[in-house]
Amino acid sequence: MNYRIAFFTADWNYELVESTLHGLKQYVDEHENVQLCVFDCFGKDVENDNSRSEYAIFNLADLSQFDGALIQGNQVVLNAAREEIARRVREAGIPAVSVDCPIEGCALIGIDNQKAQREIADHVIRVHGARRLVYLTGIMDNGCVEAQQRLDGFLDACRSNGVDSGNVTVIPCTWRTSDGNRVAEEWIREGKPLPDAFICANDDMALGILETLERNGVRIPKEVIVTGFDNLTSAELSSPRLSTVKRDNEALNYAAMEMLMGLITGKETRDHVIFGHGIVCSESCGCREKTTPEYVRNKYFHQTRFLKNFYIMQDQMAQEMFEAANLPELMRIVEKNERIFGCDGVYLCVNDYYFDNYEKKNWQHDSESFGSEMILATRGNSGYQLDGKNQYARFSTLELLPRELMRRERFWVFYPLHYNTYSIGYLVMQGISEAAKLNLHESIFSFLEIAIENVRKKCLLRNLNEVLDDLYVRDPLTGLFNRFGLKRFGENLFNVFCREEKGVQVLFIDMDDMKDINDQFSHESGDAALCAAARILQNACGPRDFIMRYGGDEFLVIASGAETELRQRILADVDAFSETVPYRLRMSIGVAAAGLGNEKTLEECMQAADAQMYEIKNRHKAAEGKRPR
């Protein structure tokens, strides 16, 4: 591969993006010396936390590693995102082409939006006699001239055909179907006389108008004409069939790739190319051109079959995902169900800081960037092998994918994965997702992001419960077990040791002269002495032994009878410790045994060890001339 191209787009209109990708894929398939990396997202036109997290995928591409950039400028509707791409293109010093939206430093290819909108408005005015017109605009203030050009074309048609400006209404909108719904609902609710035509800057708004008017009993085109722009599949399948502007989006973007490669190789010198368009005069304006029944049946059949299979797969994956106990298990489920994405392979790459710490802490809400390293968490059906016994591959984020894997394919699509404003990583598709045709891949991503966050919170909750459970059975000062721990763990261990050949021993321990330590050296020193005693017991006892603070300055140990020198080892450690502190630390230790042939209960052993401990303690006091207890 001699040339590496970055393509930037946003799924503002999934059908336009999906047809775009097919045009680009065709070019790559026909040119073995080209690799294309598509950076796609679901960012909208509002600059908020979610959009910024979506558009962060554009930052993944280090443009110094690419030979050229292609930008679907009319789809990247957030002006700040376009400007940032333009800045990085200039900084990298690589050729770039923008589709249907002028961007500084980029060549431009696209249809003549002004001419196209003027032609369909001309048709409505001249052929169908419409004189009272309502126009729904696209977004006018986002730095993309497409909406302004279409408005200018509509106004040109009105002026050239002598339409009175008083009969022309322009309504600012935002390209969405909901805009069409809203305009039509307000028209009906306020009882306004219907215009002769609603002319819309795109199909989505026109379909919203159609839907709402027909729901309210308005007959189209008999009572009002409706037109759109783009010739989406939904426009072809609408009833009545929508009159609109058509362009061959696949061919347009194939030509954009040809233009970019010409700039890279020095064969192309033009900085602006006009691509052709056509007008569909159909049922919604009163013309006869309509979609054939065969076409409708074929589309309906394939869509319904696809949806049925998709929802079966989604239900299966949903059940498995929400039962996942941790992130690695969830990743295996994604790998197992990758066919839901409808492409040749799916690779889930997780930020290193997220993967390594997902179950250890809560995340800040401003972690939008990608880490310096990524973890390849799913490998799809690629057969990509990892070195040694590692289940996951770590690689530099600059590489986008492990090098060996990256070299295998010439067409990659990268999508962001994030929850709220923190980045999880990104998902890479090998080829074009079939689910993209119906915008279902966006729902898969949302579902996956929620499932990952659900697993993270489940792990955090489990860890918290373990901490709380540990606090419940532990003494807060020494960290040893308390009486709840004795009930839960000590009694069972006593029974286990009883069944072993050497049986069990129970040590009841009391610290001598604790009152003297507290009175002479402070209660803080007394607490330190208790903690020191706990450490001495932990060091002297075996890993299986049960050690608890019984209460006050008393301790209990349940140990194997095989540890015949345990008491002596503890006392020796106590004497060694006493040489390091200004006070004397001493213990009185009583021992009782049980096991095969000596069937004492734990309670009986504790009582016997306690009695022996008091005898030893009293001997210590007598030797020092103190009053026995």
Number of C-alpha atoms within 10 A of each C-alpha: 10 8 15 17 22 22 23 24 25 25 20 19 16 19 18 18 21 21 20 20 24 18 21 24 22 14 21 18 13 10 12 12 12 18 23 24 20 25 24 21 25 20 24 20 17 13 14 11 14 19 19 18 24 23 28 23 23 24 15 18 22 16 21 13 14 19 21 25 27 25 27 22 24 22 24 26 23 22 16 16 21 27 14 12 19 20 14 16 22 15 11 16 14 19 21 30 28 28 22 24 24 20 20 16 17 23 23 25 25 24 20 18 24 20 18 24 28 22 19 26 27 21 16 26 21 13 12 15 12 20 20 19 26 19 21 25 23 24 20 16 10 16 19 22 18 23 25 19 20 24 24 17 23 27 21 19 24 22 12 10 14 11 17 12 13 8 13 16 14 15 13 13 22 18 22 19 18 17 23 26 21 15 20 22 18 11 15 15 9 9 9 9 8 17 18 22 26 28 28 31 31 26 28 25 30 30 27 20 27 28 18 18 21 13 11 11 8 16 15 19 17 11 11 20 25 26 32 28 27 22 22 21 14 14 22 20 19 18 17 20 24 32 31 31 24 17 19 18 23 21 19 24 27 21 19 28 24 15 24 27 22 15 20 17 11 9 11 13 10 12 14 15 17 13 18 14 18 16 18 22 21 19 22 28 28 21 15 11 14 19 18 10 10 9 12 14 12 10 13 13 11 11 13 11 10 14 14 12 11 17 12 11 16 16 11 11 19 14 10 15 25 15 13 19 15 18 21 16 14 22 19 17 17 23 18 14 17 21 18 22 21 18 15 15 21 27 22 24 28 24 22 22 16 22 17 11 12 21 19 14 13 11 13 9 12 12 16 23 18 23 19 12 18 28 24 23 23 26 23 21 14 14 8 10 13 12 8 6 6 9 12 17 17 18 18 15 20 15 15 21 21 18 11 10 14 14 11 10 12 21 21 21 20 23 24 25 26 25 17 18 20 20 27 27 24 22 19 20 21 20 19 21 22 17 20 19 17 14 16 17 18 17 12 15 19 13 16 20 18 17 19 23 18 19 23 22 18 17 19 17 13 14 15 13 12 12 11 12 11 15 15 15 20 20 19 12 12 18 17 21 26 24 17 14 21 22 12 13 14 24 16 13 18 24 16 14 23 25 13 14 12 17 22 27 27 28 26 26 25 24 19 18 15 22 14 13 20 15 11 12 13 12 14 11 16 20 17 13 22 22 16 16 24 19 15 18 25 18 13 17 21 14 9 11 16 23 24 26 25 19 12 10 19 18 23 26 22 28 26 28 21 14 14 12 10 19 18 12 16 20 19 13 15 19 14 12 16 14 11 9 10 9 17 17 22 18 21 23 26 24 21 22 25 24 22 14 8 11 13 15 16 22 11 15 22 23 17 18 23 23 16 20 21 19 16 16 22 17 16 17 15 13 11 10 9 11 9 14 10
